Amino acid sequence: MPYLITWTTHNSWLPGDPRGFRTRKGKQYVPPPARYADVSSEVYDPKKYEGLYRFHSGKDAVRLSEEQREVVAERVVYTIEKMCSGRWVLCAGEVHVHALVELDERSAVSRFCQFAKGGSARKLIALGHKGKVWARKYHARPVDSWSWEDVRRYIINHKTGKEVFREGGG
């Protein structure tokens, strides 16, 4: 089954972030940004969370250099080749990774993320990165409701030119 899996670097998506955010373990309701909100729903207002954002943004976010993005892409592709049965798309950015993968039946999303995040973090640490690399969680969405090409386009549209983009399988 195909999945769009996204994960971010440590401290890169903080409470109060103007782009929107989720609270840990759903302890606080935060409305979605306007682009995701229903017409009649409340919309995320970053000003409401400005103090919280200032409090959390004192912590340094991990931002991957171009060289580090290449290392991440290499390790994630290695994981993809070991665990995925078909085609795949990968985009490794400064603070996030998008992977569109068809997982084998025996492979679980959590296991894929464990190997992809863990392998890339170990490689970055071996090359001199200090501290945590990735945020604890990831977001995985089955691609039933979208076509493969729509999701692929979504990933490509997030590219700004600095991301490492890879595609394969089939």
TAQUIPE-V506118 format. One line per field, one symbol per residue. phi: phi as a letter, one per 40 degrees, with the letter a starting at -180 (. if undefined). psi: psi as a letter, one per 40 degrees, with the letter a starting at -180 (. if undefined). A space follows every 10 residues. Layout:
# TAQUIPE-V506118
phi->???
psi->???
This chain:
# TAQUIPE-V506118
phi->.cbcbbabcc gcbcdgddch abccfgcacb cccdcbccdc ccbdbcccbd cccccccccc ccbccdcccc ccddcccdcd ccbbcacabb bbbcbabbbb bbccdcccdc cdcdcccccc ccccccchcb gcbbcccabb bccdcbcdcc cdcdcccccb hcccbbaagh
psi->hiihhhiiih fegihehdei iiihffehhh iiideeiide iiihhddded ddddddeehh ihhhiddddd dddddddddd ddeieaiihh hhadeihhhh ihiidehidd dddddddddd ddddddeehh aidiidiihh hiedeiiddd ddddddeehe deihhiiaa.
